[in-house]
Amino acid sequence: MSEDTKPCPFCGNVGGVSVVEGDTYRWRVAQCNECGARAPDVRMVTIGAGTKEEWEAKAKERALFEWNSRA
Ligand SMILES: [Zn+2]
């Protein structure tokens, strides 16, 4: 899984993106550590096959993908 993220489009911060909880515990969102700018939220899949850790990893991946596609 890639941790590469594009620089923040607002403050130019590089490599300082965290994936944090969104509005509820099922949502994850990539957020700039510097200015707090956020990419669109992604919903964590919590049904079907997989463990909580796998769901979490997938949600993080998608949150970072959202970050990179917007930036
Ligand atoms: Zn920023």
N, CA, C, O and the ligand as a Tripos MOL2 file, in Angstrom:
@<TRIPOS>MOLECULE
protein
  285   283    72     0     0
PROTEIN
NO_CHARGES

@<TRIPOS>ATOM
      1 N           0.8340   -1.2040    0.0000 N.3       1 MET1
      2 CA          0.0000    0.0000    0.0000 C.3       1 MET1
      3 C           0.8630    1.2470    0.0000 C.2       1 MET1
      4 O           1.8130    1.3680    0.7740 O.2       1 MET1
      5 N           0.5180    2.1650   -0.8760 N.am      2 SER2
      6 CA          1.3330    3.3650   -1.0410 C.3       2 SER2
      7 C           0.9290    4.4480   -0.0500 C.2       2 SER2
      8 O          -0.2570    4.6840    0.1800 O.2       2 SER2
      9 N           1.8980    5.0840    0.5150 N.am      3 GLU3
     10 CA          1.6500    6.1870    1.4350 C.3       3 GLU3
     11 C           1.8970    7.5260    0.7520 C.2       3 GLU3
     12 O           1.8310    8.5750    1.3920 O.2       3 GLU3
     13 N           2.1800    7.4910   -0.5440 N.am      4 ASP4
     14 CA          2.5060    8.7180   -1.2560 C.3       4 ASP4
     15 C           1.2880    9.6220   -1.3620 C.2       4 ASP4
     16 O           0.2140    9.1970   -1.7880 O.2       4 ASP4
     17 N           1.4710   10.8580   -0.9730 N.am      5 THR5
     18 CA          0.3870   11.8220   -1.0990 C.3       5 THR5
     19 C           0.9050   13.0850   -1.7590 C.2       5 THR5
     20 O           2.0640   13.4660   -1.5930 O.2       5 THR5
     21 N           0.0290   13.7200   -2.5040 N.am      6 LYS6
     22 CA          0.4070   14.9690   -3.1580 C.3       6 LYS6
     23 C           0.4560   16.0980   -2.1350 C.2       6 LYS6
     24 O          -0.1650   16.0210   -1.0750 O.2       6 LYS6
     25 N           1.2130   17.1590   -2.4760 N.am      7 PRO7
     26 CA          1.2590   18.3240   -1.5830 C.3       7 PRO7
     27 C          -0.1400   18.9120   -1.3940 C.2       7 PRO7
     28 O          -1.0000   18.7920   -2.2660 O.2       7 PRO7
     29 N          -0.3450   19.5330   -0.2670 N.am      8 CYS8
     30 CA         -1.6280   20.1880   -0.0120 C.3       8 CYS8
     31 C          -1.8540   21.3090   -1.0230 C.2       8 CYS8
     32 O          -0.9720   22.1480   -1.2130 O.2       8 CYS8
     33 N          -3.0250   21.3410   -1.6800 N.am      9 PRO9
     34 CA         -3.2990   22.3840   -2.6710 C.3       9 PRO9
     35 C          -3.5070   23.7560   -2.0310 C.2       9 PRO9
     36 O          -3.4930   24.7710   -2.7280 O.2       9 PRO9
     37 N          -3.6960   23.7950   -0.7300 N.am     10 PHE10
     38 CA         -3.9840   25.0640   -0.0540 C.3      10 PHE10
     39 C          -2.7450   25.6790    0.5830 C.2      10 PHE10
     40 O          -2.5130   26.8800    0.4520 O.2      10 PHE10
     41 N          -1.9450   24.8640    1.2720 N.am     11 CYS11
     42 CA         -0.7950   25.4390    1.9780 C.3      11 CYS11
     43 C           0.5370   24.9090    1.4550 C.2      11 CYS11
     44 O           1.5960   25.3600    1.8910 O.2      11 CYS11
     45 N           0.4910   23.9360    0.5050 N.am     12 GLY12
     46 CA          1.7280   23.4400   -0.0720 C.3      12 GLY12
     47 C           2.4860   22.4630    0.8140 C.2      12 GLY12
     48 O           3.5990   22.0540    0.4850 O.2      12 GLY12
     49 N           1.8890   22.0950    1.9260 N.am     13 ASN13
     50 CA          2.4970   21.1370    2.8420 C.3      13 ASN13
     51 C           2.7220   19.8000    2.1440 C.2      13 ASN13
     52 O           1.8080   19.2780    1.5050 O.2      13 ASN13
     53 N           3.9130   19.2430    2.2540 N.am     14 VAL14
     54 CA          4.1920   17.9560    1.6080 C.3      14 VAL14
     55 C           4.3470   16.8480    2.6440 C.2      14 VAL14
     56 O           5.0250   17.0080    3.6590 O.2      14 VAL14
     57 N           3.7130   15.7440    2.3620 N.am     15 GLY15
     58 CA          3.8810   14.5550    3.1920 C.3      15 GLY15
     59 C           3.2590   14.6390    4.5550 C.2      15 GLY15
     60 O           3.5330   13.7980    5.4110 O.2      15 GLY15
     61 N           2.4210   15.6400    4.7840 N.am     16 GLY16
     62 CA          1.8050   15.7730    6.0910 C.3      16 GLY16
     63 C           0.3200   15.5540    6.0600 C.2      16 GLY16
     64 O          -0.4500   16.4130    6.4900 O.2      16 GLY16
     65 N          -0.1010   14.3870    5.5450 N.am     17 VAL17
     66 CA         -1.5210   14.0910    5.4490 C.3      17 VAL17
     67 C          -1.8580   12.9370    6.3780 C.2      17 VAL17
     68 O          -1.2020   11.8960    6.3550 O.2      17 VAL17
     69 N          -2.8810   13.1270    7.1900 N.am     18 SER18
     70 CA         -3.3330   12.0610    8.0690 C.3      18 SER18
     71 C          -4.7230   11.6190    7.6570 C.2      18 SER18
     72 O          -5.5180   12.4180    7.1630 O.2      18 SER18
     73 N          -5.0130   10.3440    7.8610 N.am     19 VAL19
     74 CA         -6.3740    9.8750    7.6640 C.3      19 VAL19
     75 C          -7.0440    9.8330    9.0330 C.2      19 VAL19
     76 O          -6.6100    9.1200    9.9370 O.2      19 VAL19
     77 N          -8.1050   10.6090    9.1580 N.am     20 VAL20
     78 CA         -8.7810   10.7390   10.4470 C.3      20 VAL20
     79 C         -10.2470   10.3280   10.3180 C.2      20 VAL20
     80 O         -10.7480   10.1170    9.2140 O.2      20 VAL20
     81 N         -10.9190   10.2180   11.4530 N.am     21 GLU21
     82 CA        -12.3400    9.8920   11.4310 C.3      21 GLU21
     83 C         -13.1350   11.0450   10.8530 C.2      21 GLU21
     84 O         -12.8430   12.2120   11.1100 O.2      21 GLU21
     85 N         -14.1560   10.6970   10.0600 N.am     22 GLY22
     86 CA        -15.0410   11.7070    9.5190 C.3      22 GLY22
     87 C         -16.1340   12.0310   10.5080 C.2      22 GLY22
     88 O         -15.9210   11.9930   11.7200 O.2      22 GLY22
     89 N         -17.3110   12.3540    9.9870 N.am     23 ASP23
     90 CA        -18.4140   12.7620   10.8440 C.3      23 ASP23
     91 C         -18.8500   11.6650   11.8180 C.2      23 ASP23
     92 O         -19.2500   11.9490   12.9470 O.2      23 ASP23
     93 N         -18.7670   10.4260   11.3740 N.am     24 THR24
     94 CA        -19.0480    9.3150   12.2690 C.3      24 THR24
     95 C         -17.9120    8.3150   12.1750 C.2      24 THR24
     96 O         -17.0160    8.4560   11.3420 O.2      24 THR24
     97 N         -17.9510    7.3130   13.0230 N.am     25 TYR25
     98 CA        -16.8450    6.3710   13.0590 C.3      25 TYR25
     99 C         -16.7090    5.5410   11.7830 C.2      25 TYR25
    100 O         -15.6680    4.9270   11.5510 O.2      25 TYR25
    101 N         -17.7550    5.5200   10.9530 N.am     26 ARG26
    102 CA        -17.6840    4.7450    9.7190 C.3      26 ARG26
    103 C         -17.0020    5.5110    8.5920 C.2      26 ARG26
    104 O         -16.6990    4.9300    7.5500 O.2      26 ARG26
    105 N         -16.7630    6.7680    8.7800 N.am     27 TRP27
    106 CA        -16.2150    7.5790    7.7070 C.3      27 TRP27
    107 C         -14.7610    7.9270    7.9820 C.2      27 TRP27
    108 O         -14.3520    8.1510    9.1220 O.2      27 TRP27
    109 N         -13.9990    7.9640    6.9010 N.am     28 ARG28
    110 CA        -12.5900    8.3470    7.0100 C.3      28 ARG28
    111 C         -12.3170    9.4570    6.0100 C.2      28 ARG28
    112 O         -12.9140    9.5180    4.9360 O.2      28 ARG28
    113 N         -11.3980   10.3320    6.3940 N.am     29 VAL29
    114 CA        -11.0850   11.4560    5.5240 C.3      29 VAL29
    115 C          -9.6050   11.8280    5.6590 C.2      29 VAL29
    116 O          -9.0550   11.8650    6.7600 O.2      29 VAL29
    117 N          -8.9800   12.1010    4.5140 N.am     30 ALA30
    118 CA         -7.5900   12.5410    4.5090 C.3      30 ALA30
    119 C          -7.5490   14.0270    4.8240 C.2      30 ALA30
    120 O          -8.2780   14.8190    4.2280 O.2      30 ALA30
    121 N          -6.6960   14.3960    5.7610 N.am     31 GLN31
    122 CA         -6.6460   15.7770    6.2260 C.3      31 GLN31
    123 C          -5.2120   16.2750    6.2960 C.2      31 GLN31
    124 O          -4.3220   15.5640    6.7620 O.2      31 GLN31
    125 N          -4.9920   17.4970    5.8310 N.am     32 CYS32
    126 CA         -3.6740   18.1180    5.8950 C.3      32 CYS32
    127 C          -3.3020   18.3970    7.3520 C.2      32 CYS32
    128 O          -4.0900   18.9810    8.0950 O.2      32 CYS32
    129 N          -2.1060   17.9790    7.7550 N.am     33 ASN33
    130 CA         -1.6600   18.2090    9.1280 C.3      33 ASN33
    131 C          -1.3810   19.6810    9.4070 C.2      33 ASN33
    132 O          -1.3800   20.1230   10.5560 O.2      33 ASN33
    133 N          -1.1470   20.4250    8.3370 N.am     34 GLU34
    134 CA         -0.7220   21.8080    8.4850 C.3      34 GLU34
    135 C          -1.9060   22.7720    8.5900 C.2      34 GLU34
    136 O          -1.9840   23.5640    9.5300 O.2      34 GLU34
    137 N          -2.8220   22.7030    7.6270 N.am     35 CYS35
    138 CA         -3.9060   23.6880    7.5990 C.3      35 CYS35
    139 C          -5.2790   23.0670    7.8290 C.2      35 CYS35
    140 O          -6.2710   23.7840    7.9550 O.2      35 CYS35
    141 N          -5.3410   21.7260    7.8850 N.am     36 GLY36
    142 CA         -6.6170   21.0730    8.1830 C.3      36 GLY36
    143 C          -7.5320   20.9050    6.9850 C.2      36 GLY36
    144 O          -8.6850   20.5030    7.1440 O.2      36 GLY36
    145 N          -7.0380   21.2060    5.7760 N.am     37 ALA37
    146 CA         -7.8480   20.9940    4.5690 C.3      37 ALA37
    147 C          -8.1740   19.5130    4.4250 C.2      37 ALA37
    148 O          -7.3470   18.6510    4.7190 O.2      37 ALA37
    149 N          -9.3900   19.2330    3.9680 N.am     38 ARG38
    150 CA         -9.8280   17.8460    3.8800 C.3      38 ARG38
    151 C         -10.2230   17.4470    2.4710 C.2      38 ARG38
    152 O         -10.7490   18.2550    1.7060 O.2      38 ARG38
    153 N          -9.9670   16.1980    2.1400 N.am     39 ALA39
    154 CA        -10.4720   15.6030    0.9040 C.3      39 ALA39
    155 C         -11.8910   15.0980    1.1950 C.2      39 ALA39
    156 O         -12.3080   15.0670    2.3530 O.2      39 ALA39
    157 N         -12.6410   14.6980    0.1450 N.am     40 PRO40
    158 CA        -13.9810   14.1410    0.3890 C.3      40 PRO40
    159 C         -13.9210   12.9110    1.3050 C.2      40 PRO40
    160 O         -12.9810   12.1190    1.2340 O.2      40 PRO40
    161 N         -14.9220   12.7680    2.1520 N.am     41 ASP41
    162 CA        -14.9990   11.6180    3.0510 C.3      41 ASP41
    163 C         -15.2480   10.3330    2.2690 C.2      41 ASP41
    164 O         -15.8970   10.3520    1.2230 O.2      41 ASP41
    165 N         -14.7460    9.2570    2.7620 N.am     42 VAL42
    166 CA        -15.0780    7.9540    2.2000 C.3      42 VAL42
    167 C         -15.7140    7.1020    3.2930 C.2      42 VAL42
    168 O         -15.3480    7.1860    4.4650 O.2      42 VAL42
    169 N         -16.6670    6.2870    2.8820 N.am     43 ARG43
    170 CA        -17.3660    5.4500    3.8460 C.3      43 ARG43
    171 C         -16.6030    4.1440    3.9990 C.2      43 ARG43
    172 O         -16.2610    3.4910    3.0140 O.2      43 ARG43
    173 N         -16.3430    3.7740    5.2380 N.am     44 MET44
    174 CA        -15.6620    2.5200    5.4980 C.3      44 MET44
    175 C         -16.6490    1.3700    5.3660 C.2      44 MET44
    176 O         -17.7330    1.3980    5.9480 O.2      44 MET44
    177 N         -16.2600    0.3510    4.5900 N.am     45 VAL45
    178 CA        -17.1020   -0.8390    4.4550 C.3      45 VAL45
    179 C         -17.0180   -1.6510    5.7390 C.2      45 VAL45
    180 O         -15.9330   -2.0350    6.1750 O.2      45 VAL45
    181 N         -18.1710   -1.9050    6.3370 N.am     46 THR46
    182 CA        -18.1510   -2.6450    7.6070 C.3      46 THR46
    183 C         -19.0060   -3.9040    7.5420 C.2      46 THR46
    184 O         -19.3900   -4.4670    8.5680 O.2      46 THR46
    185 N         -19.2960   -4.3360    6.3130 N.am     47 ILE47
    186 CA        -20.0070   -5.6130    6.1710 C.3      47 ILE47
    187 C         -19.2610   -6.4920    5.1770 C.2      47 ILE47
    188 O         -18.3870   -6.0130    4.4540 O.2      47 ILE47
    189 N         -19.6010   -7.7640    5.1390 N.am     48 GLY48
    190 CA        -18.9950   -8.6840    4.1950 C.3      48 GLY48
    191 C         -17.6920   -9.2560    4.7280 C.2      48 GLY48
    192 O         -17.4100   -9.2260    5.9260 O.2      48 GLY48
    193 N         -16.9150   -9.7740    3.7990 N.am     49 ALA49
    194 CA        -15.6830  -10.4460    4.1830 C.3      49 ALA49
    195 C         -14.6330   -9.4570    4.6640 C.2      49 ALA49
    196 O         -14.6590   -8.2810    4.3020 O.2      49 ALA49
    197 N         -13.7240   -9.9390    5.4720 N.am     50 GLY50
    198 CA        -12.6220   -9.1020    5.9160 C.3      50 GLY50
    199 C         -12.6860   -8.8240    7.4050 C.2      50 GLY50
    200 O         -13.7120   -9.0260    8.0550 O.2      50 GLY50
    201 N         -11.5710   -8.3590    7.9210 N.am     51 THR51
    202 CA        -11.4790   -8.0010    9.3280 C.3      51 THR51
    203 C         -11.5840   -6.4850    9.4630 C.2      51 THR51
    204 O         -11.5090   -5.7580    8.4720 O.2      51 THR51
    205 N         -11.7550   -6.0240   10.6780 N.am     52 LYS52
    206 CA        -11.8290   -4.5900   10.9210 C.3      52 LYS52
    207 C         -10.5490   -3.8930   10.4430 C.2      52 LYS52
    208 O         -10.5910   -2.7790    9.9210 O.2      52 LYS52
    209 N          -9.4200   -4.5700   10.6300 N.am     53 GLU53
    210 CA         -8.1370   -4.0010   10.2040 C.3      53 GLU53
    211 C          -8.0950   -3.8480    8.6880 C.2      53 GLU53
    212 O          -7.5820   -2.8560    8.1710 O.2      53 GLU53
    213 N          -8.6380   -4.8380    7.9770 N.am     54 GLU54
    214 CA         -8.6530   -4.7720    6.5150 C.3      54 GLU54
    215 C          -9.5810   -3.6670    6.0320 C.2      54 GLU54
    216 O          -9.2530   -2.9360    5.0980 O.2      54 GLU54
    217 N         -10.7320   -3.5490    6.6670 N.am     55 TRP55
    218 CA        -11.6650   -2.4740    6.3020 C.3      55 TRP55
    219 C         -11.0070   -1.1200    6.5270 C.2      55 TRP55
    220 O         -11.1060   -0.2070    5.7060 O.2      55 TRP55
    221 N         -10.3370   -1.0230    7.6590 N.am     56 GLU56
    222 CA         -9.6580    0.2220    8.0210 C.3      56 GLU56
    223 C          -8.5870    0.5770    6.9900 C.2      56 GLU56
    224 O          -8.4840    1.7270    6.5640 O.2      56 GLU56
    225 N          -7.8020   -0.4070    6.5970 N.am     57 ALA57
    226 CA         -6.7270   -0.1940    5.6260 C.3      57 ALA57
    227 C          -7.2960    0.2330    4.2800 C.2      57 ALA57
    228 O          -6.7530    1.1150    3.6150 O.2      57 ALA57
    229 N          -8.4010   -0.4080    3.8850 N.am     58 LYS58
    230 CA         -9.0270   -0.0810    2.6070 C.3      58 LYS58
    231 C          -9.5800    1.3370    2.6240 C.2      58 LYS58
    232 O          -9.4340    2.0830    1.6560 O.2      58 LYS58
    233 N         -10.2130    1.7000    3.7320 N.am     59 ALA59
    234 CA        -10.7890    3.0370    3.8520 C.3      59 ALA59
    235 C          -9.6810    4.0890    3.7990 C.2      59 ALA59
    236 O          -9.8480    5.1460    3.1900 O.2      59 ALA59
    237 N          -8.5530    3.7930    4.4410 N.am     60 LYS60
    238 CA         -7.4300    4.7170    4.4430 C.3      60 LYS60
    239 C          -6.8850    4.8910    3.0310 C.2      60 LYS60
    240 O          -6.5770    6.0020    2.6000 O.2      60 LYS60
    241 N          -6.7730    3.7790    2.3250 N.am     61 GLU61
    242 CA         -6.2970    3.8010    0.9460 C.3      61 GLU61
    243 C          -7.1970    4.6800    0.0870 C.2      61 GLU61
    244 O          -6.7180    5.5000   -0.6960 O.2      61 GLU61
    245 N          -8.5060    4.4990    0.2430 N.am     62 ARG62
    246 CA         -9.4560    5.2570   -0.5600 C.3      62 ARG62
    247 C          -9.4580    6.7300   -0.1720 C.2      62 ARG62
    248 O          -9.6140    7.6010   -1.0280 O.2      62 ARG62
    249 N          -9.2850    7.0080    1.1090 N.am     63 ALA63
    250 CA         -9.2320    8.4010    1.5660 C.3      63 ALA63
    251 C          -8.0250    9.1140    0.9560 C.2      63 ALA63
    252 O          -8.1170   10.2700    0.5440 O.2      63 ALA63
    253 N          -6.8870    8.4040    0.9030 N.am     64 LEU64
    254 CA         -5.6830    8.9930    0.3080 C.3      64 LEU64
    255 C          -5.8420    9.1340   -1.1990 C.2      64 LEU64
    256 O          -5.3170   10.0690   -1.8040 O.2      64 LEU64
    257 N          -6.5810    8.1870   -1.8040 N.am     65 PHE65
    258 CA         -6.8520    8.2840   -3.2390 C.3      65 PHE65
    259 C          -7.6840    9.5460   -3.5210 C.2      65 PHE65
    260 O          -7.4220   10.2660   -4.4850 O.2      65 PHE65
    261 N          -8.6710    9.8000   -2.6830 N.am     66 GLU66
    262 CA         -9.4910   11.0000   -2.8270 C.3      66 GLU66
    263 C          -8.6360   12.2520   -2.7090 C.2      66 GLU66
    264 O          -8.7890   13.2050   -3.4730 O.2      66 GLU66
    265 N          -7.7390   12.2290   -1.7440 N.am     67 TRP67
    266 CA         -6.8210   13.3560   -1.5520 C.3      67 TRP67
    267 C          -6.0100   13.5960   -2.8180 C.2      67 TRP67
    268 O          -5.9030   14.7290   -3.2890 O.2      67 TRP67
    269 N          -5.4430   12.5350   -3.3620 N.am     68 ASN68
    270 CA         -4.5820   12.6620   -4.5290 C.3      68 ASN68
    271 C          -5.3490   13.0360   -5.7860 C.2      68 ASN68
    272 O          -4.7960   13.6980   -6.6640 O.2      68 ASN68
    273 N          -6.6080   12.6300   -5.8960 N.am     69 SER69
    274 CA         -7.3360   12.9640   -7.1140 C.3      69 SER69
    275 C          -7.8300   14.4070   -7.0760 C.2      69 SER69
    276 O          -8.0640   15.0110   -8.1230 O.2      69 SER69
    277 N          -7.9920   14.9630   -5.8700 N.am     70 ARG70
    278 CA         -8.4310   16.3450   -5.7980 C.3      70 ARG70
    279 C          -7.2760   17.3100   -5.9650 C.2      70 ARG70
    280 O          -7.4010   18.3350   -6.6350 O.2      70 ARG70
    281 N          -6.1480   16.9760   -5.3500 N.am     71 ALA71
    282 CA         -5.0130   17.9010   -5.3200 C.3      71 ALA71
    283 C          -4.4400   18.1970   -6.6980 C.2      71 ALA71
    284 O          -3.4810   18.9610   -6.8160 O.2      71 ALA71
    285 ZN         -2.6310   22.2700    3.9480 Zn       72 ZN72
@<TRIPOS>BOND
     1     1     2 1
     2     2     3 1
     3     3     4 2
     4     3     5 am
     5     5     6 1
     6     6     7 1
     7     7     8 2
     8     7     9 am
     9     9    10 1
    10    10    11 1
    11    11    12 2
    12    11    13 am
    13    13    14 1
    14    14    15 1
    15    15    16 2
    16    15    17 am
    17    17    18 1
    18    18    19 1
    19    19    20 2
    20    19    21 am
    21    21    22 1
    22    22    23 1
    23    23    24 2
    24    23    25 am
    25    25    26 1
    26    26    27 1
    27    27    28 2
    28    27    29 am
    29    29    30 1
    30    30    31 1
    31    31    32 2
    32    31    33 am
    33    33    34 1
    34    34    35 1
    35    35    36 2
    36    35    37 am
    37    37    38 1
    38    38    39 1
    39    39    40 2
    40    39    41 am
    41    41    42 1
    42    42    43 1
    43    43    44 2
    44    43    45 am
    45    45    46 1
    46    46    47 1
    47    47    48 2
    48    47    49 am
    49    49    50 1
    50    50    51 1
    51    51    52 2
    52    51    53 am
    53    53    54 1
    54    54    55 1
    55    55    56 2
    56    55    57 am
    57    57    58 1
    58    58    59 1
    59    59    60 2
    60    59    61 am
    61    61    62 1
    62    62    63 1
    63    63    64 2
    64    63    65 am
    65    65    66 1
    66    66    67 1
    67    67    68 2
    68    67    69 am
    69    69    70 1
    70    70    71 1
    71    71    72 2
    72    71    73 am
    73    73    74 1
    74    74    75 1
    75    75    76 2
    76    75    77 am
    77    77    78 1
    78    78    79 1
    79    79    80 2
    80    79    81 am
    81    81    82 1
    82    82    83 1
    83    83    84 2
    84    83    85 am
    85    85    86 1
    86    86    87 1
    87    87    88 2
    88    87    89 am
    89    89    90 1
    90    90    91 1
    91    91    92 2
    92    91    93 am
    93    93    94 1
    94    94    95 1
    95    95    96 2
    96    95    97 am
    97    97    98 1
    98    98    99 1
    99    99   100 2
   100    99   101 am
   101   101   102 1
   102   102   103 1
   103   103   104 2
   104   103   105 am
   105   105   106 1
   106   106   107 1
   107   107   108 2
   108   107   109 am
   109   109   110 1
   110   110   111 1
   111   111   112 2
   112   111   113 am
   113   113   114 1
   114   114   115 1
   115   115   116 2
   116   115   117 am
   117   117   118 1
   118   118   119 1
   119   119   120 2
   120   119   121 am
   121   121   122 1
   122   122   123 1
   123   123   124 2
   124   123   125 am
   125   125   126 1
   126   126   127 1
   127   127   128 2
   128   127   129 am
   129   129   130 1
   130   130   131 1
   131   131   132 2
   132   131   133 am
   133   133   134 1
   134   134   135 1
   135   135   136 2
   136   135   137 am
   137   137   138 1
   138   138   139 1
   139   139   140 2
   140   139   141 am
   141   141   142 1
   142   142   143 1
   143   143   144 2
   144   143   145 am
   145   145   146 1
   146   146   147 1
   147   147   148 2
   148   147   149 am
   149   149   150 1
   150   150   151 1
   151   151   152 2
   152   151   153 am
   153   153   154 1
   154   154   155 1
   155   155   156 2
   156   155   157 am
   157   157   158 1
   158   158   159 1
   159   159   160 2
   160   159   161 am
   161   161   162 1
   162   162   163 1
   163   163   164 2
   164   163   165 am
   165   165   166 1
   166   166   167 1
   167   167   168 2
   168   167   169 am
   169   169   170 1
   170   170   171 1
   171   171   172 2
   172   171   173 am
   173   173   174 1
   174   174   175 1
   175   175   176 2
   176   175   177 am
   177   177   178 1
   178   178   179 1
   179   179   180 2
   180   179   181 am
   181   181   182 1
   182   182   183 1
   183   183   184 2
   184   183   185 am
   185   185   186 1
   186   186   187 1
   187   187   188 2
   188   187   189 am
   189   189   190 1
   190   190   191 1
   191   191   192 2
   192   191   193 am
   193   193   194 1
   194   194   195 1
   195   195   196 2
   196   195   197 am
   197   197   198 1
   198   198   199 1
   199   199   200 2
   200   199   201 am
   201   201   202 1
   202   202   203 1
   203   203   204 2
   204   203   205 am
   205   205   206 1
   206   206   207 1
   207   207   208 2
   208   207   209 am
   209   209   210 1
   210   210   211 1
   211   211   212 2
   212   211   213 am
   213   213   214 1
   214   214   215 1
   215   215   216 2
   216   215   217 am
   217   217   218 1
   218   218   219 1
   219   219   220 2
   220   219   221 am
   221   221   222 1
   222   222   223 1
   223   223   224 2
   224   223   225 am
   225   225   226 1
   226   226   227 1
   227   227   228 2
   228   227   229 am
   229   229   230 1
   230   230   231 1
   231   231   232 2
   232   231   233 am
   233   233   234 1
   234   234   235 1
   235   235   236 2
   236   235   237 am
   237   237   238 1
   238   238   239 1
   239   239   240 2
   240   239   241 am
   241   241   242 1
   242   242   243 1
   243   243   244 2
   244   243   245 am
   245   245   246 1
   246   246   247 1
   247   247   248 2
   248   247   249 am
   249   249   250 1
   250   250   251 1
   251   251   252 2
   252   251   253 am
   253   253   254 1
   254   254   255 1
   255   255   256 2
   256   255   257 am
   257   257   258 1
   258   258   259 1
   259   259   260 2
   260   259   261 am
   261   261   262 1
   262   262   263 1
   263   263   264 2
   264   263   265 am
   265   265   266 1
   266   266   267 1
   267   267   268 2
   268   267   269 am
   269   269   270 1
   270   270   271 1
   271   271   272 2
   272   271   273 am
   273   273   274 1
   274   274   275 1
   275   275   276 2
   276   275   277 am
   277   277   278 1
   278   278   279 1
   279   279   280 2
   280   279   281 am
   281   281   282 1
   282   282   283 1
   283   283   284 2
@<TRIPOS>SUBSTRUCTURE
     1 MET1         2 RESIDUE 1 A MET
     2 SER2         6 RESIDUE 1 A SER
     3 GLU3        10 RESIDUE 1 A GLU
     4 ASP4        14 RESIDUE 1 A ASP
     5 THR5        18 RESIDUE 1 A THR
     6 LYS6        22 RESIDUE 1 A LYS
     7 PRO7        26 RESIDUE 1 A PRO
     8 CYS8        30 RESIDUE 1 A CYS
     9 PRO9        34 RESIDUE 1 A PRO
    10 PHE10       38 RESIDUE 1 A PHE
    11 CYS11       42 RESIDUE 1 A CYS
    12 GLY12       46 RESIDUE 1 A GLY
    13 ASN13       50 RESIDUE 1 A ASN
    14 VAL14       54 RESIDUE 1 A VAL
    15 GLY15       58 RESIDUE 1 A GLY
    16 GLY16       62 RESIDUE 1 A GLY
    17 VAL17       66 RESIDUE 1 A VAL
    18 SER18       70 RESIDUE 1 A SER
    19 VAL19       74 RESIDUE 1 A VAL
    20 VAL20       78 RESIDUE 1 A VAL
    21 GLU21       82 RESIDUE 1 A GLU
    22 GLY22       86 RESIDUE 1 A GLY
    23 ASP23       90 RESIDUE 1 A ASP
    24 THR24       94 RESIDUE 1 A THR
    25 TYR25       98 RESIDUE 1 A TYR
    26 ARG26      102 RESIDUE 1 A ARG
    27 TRP27      106 RESIDUE 1 A TRP
    28 ARG28      110 RESIDUE 1 A ARG
    29 VAL29      114 RESIDUE 1 A VAL
    30 ALA30      118 RESIDUE 1 A ALA
    31 GLN31      122 RESIDUE 1 A GLN
    32 CYS32      126 RESIDUE 1 A CYS
    33 ASN33      130 RESIDUE 1 A ASN
    34 GLU34      134 RESIDUE 1 A GLU
    35 CYS35      138 RESIDUE 1 A CYS
    36 GLY36      142 RESIDUE 1 A GLY
    37 ALA37      146 RESIDUE 1 A ALA
    38 ARG38      150 RESIDUE 1 A ARG
    39 ALA39      154 RESIDUE 1 A ALA
    40 PRO40      158 RESIDUE 1 A PRO
    41 ASP41      162 RESIDUE 1 A ASP
    42 VAL42      166 RESIDUE 1 A VAL
    43 ARG43      170 RESIDUE 1 A ARG
    44 MET44      174 RESIDUE 1 A MET
    45 VAL45      178 RESIDUE 1 A VAL
    46 THR46      182 RESIDUE 1 A THR
    47 ILE47      186 RESIDUE 1 A ILE
    48 GLY48      190 RESIDUE 1 A GLY
    49 ALA49      194 RESIDUE 1 A ALA
    50 GLY50      198 RESIDUE 1 A GLY
    51 THR51      202 RESIDUE 1 A THR
    52 LYS52      206 RESIDUE 1 A LYS
    53 GLU53      210 RESIDUE 1 A GLU
    54 GLU54      214 RESIDUE 1 A GLU
    55 TRP55      218 RESIDUE 1 A TRP
    56 GLU56      222 RESIDUE 1 A GLU
    57 ALA57      226 RESIDUE 1 A ALA
    58 LYS58      230 RESIDUE 1 A LYS
    59 ALA59      234 RESIDUE 1 A ALA
    60 LYS60      238 RESIDUE 1 A LYS
    61 GLU61      242 RESIDUE 1 A GLU
    62 ARG62      246 RESIDUE 1 A ARG
    63 ALA63      250 RESIDUE 1 A ALA
    64 LEU64      254 RESIDUE 1 A LEU
    65 PHE65      258 RESIDUE 1 A PHE
    66 GLU66      262 RESIDUE 1 A GLU
    67 TRP67      266 RESIDUE 1 A TRP
    68 ASN68      270 RESIDUE 1 A ASN
    69 SER69      274 RESIDUE 1 A SER
    70 ARG70      278 RESIDUE 1 A ARG
    71 ALA71      282 RESIDUE 1 A ALA
    72 ZN72       285 GROUP 0 **** ****
